Amino acid sequence: MHKPTVTRALSRRDFIKLGGGLLGVAAGSSLVTRALLQPDKVVESAAPAPVVRTTGQAQGPAPNLHMAASDGWIYLPRDAAVPPYHPDNMAPDPFTTYIFGFRNVTGLADNLVQAQKMKMQAPAPTFSLVEGEDFVLKLTNLGLQMRPDLIDSHTLHFHGFRNALPIFDGEPHSSVAVPIIRDLTYFYRPHDAGTYMYHCHFEETEHVHMGMVGVVYVKPALNSPGHKYAYNDPATEYDREFIMFMNEVWCEAHWCDSHIQLPEWSDYQPEFWLLNGRVYPDTLEPNGGGTDPLTGDLIAPPGRPDLQYQPVSSLVQVDEGDRVLLRFVNLGYIEQSMTLAGVMMRMVGKDATLLRGRNGSDLSYATQTVSIAAGESADAIFVAPAYQGPGPYDTYLLYNRNLGRLSNGGHAGYGGQMTEVRVFPSGTLPPQAEPNT
Ligand SMILES: [Cu+2]
């Protein structure tokens, strides 16, 4: 089809329209192709403030959250040996396993941010947004300490989030990524409550498996002081919430990255099945102590220096009668099914979508098992059963019902994706301030 030829130069407004990574989409129009053939005009049009800048320059909006991307070391049980890949002979004591990852460095001085190179955590930090409230996130790429030969960029892709502009999507194939020692500020305006996930999208088969994965959730506008909901539906009210983030570790791939080798991804065969970055029984250990303001480094959980970079406990502690929201996210590569033995859960949301029909019909359902494929999320609420005693609490198991995934490295004994739900007598626990506490 013939279109009239447009010869005018690219205006500043046209350039802003292009700025969202729409170059590929728009490239078919004669306006764009002709304008791009006039490079001096394009340069002249580059008036908007640059969003990419070097670390430390004080400009642009103050971020709600500042994330750093780099590499690091974590701990998986040493006695679950997978020779020669686990424990990794390059790992500094007490760690065993090389990762790529993220850290929350919000508010840290620039020198402390830089000092977090090779101190990333697994999984990446959970963060939340509020429906209708703008959110600004700065991502700084610190480079990979163990692999100076790799000049990999990183991105932060908010999986399932509807972006107006690809430049904020962290999907580098149609937009931009963050090179080493640079940072990029992403902007979000969340409209839809629910449980999402995020990951680096740069060379994603590798970067996702190496640990650049985490949970982000959007709180609904219905929330008010003293009342928390999963969605804008009174039936989704809860008292306590726990994130259950699932992925795997294939030791050979992690070893290859620390030893400057290339894994063959079609051989994918993980040996460790992680819940919030740890395997049972470490899943029951307490949370880490947050960020040390003097060094910017993570404070290890009490008595467990080896879990310094796996700060999230999966232990579910609740009072009888509590309404408990479990936010399941699977960002491994294999479908999982998690069973809460003896307690019925109600699935209220799937993939950040309330299970309710357009005509208002209730599509939620009761189950003891949540099946969740890679890249999916699920929101399940259970009511903690009455405390029966004796003992300080009753214990229920939450575990992967594929029993082959309840061992570490294929060795004898329990391991993998398992944790406990402990039900205390009414009035025992203080109100919950943060998830997984
Ligand atoms: Cu990356």
Residues whose N, C-alpha, C, O or C-beta is under 5 A from the ligand:
A	BS01	CU	S153 H154 T155 C200 F202 H207 M212
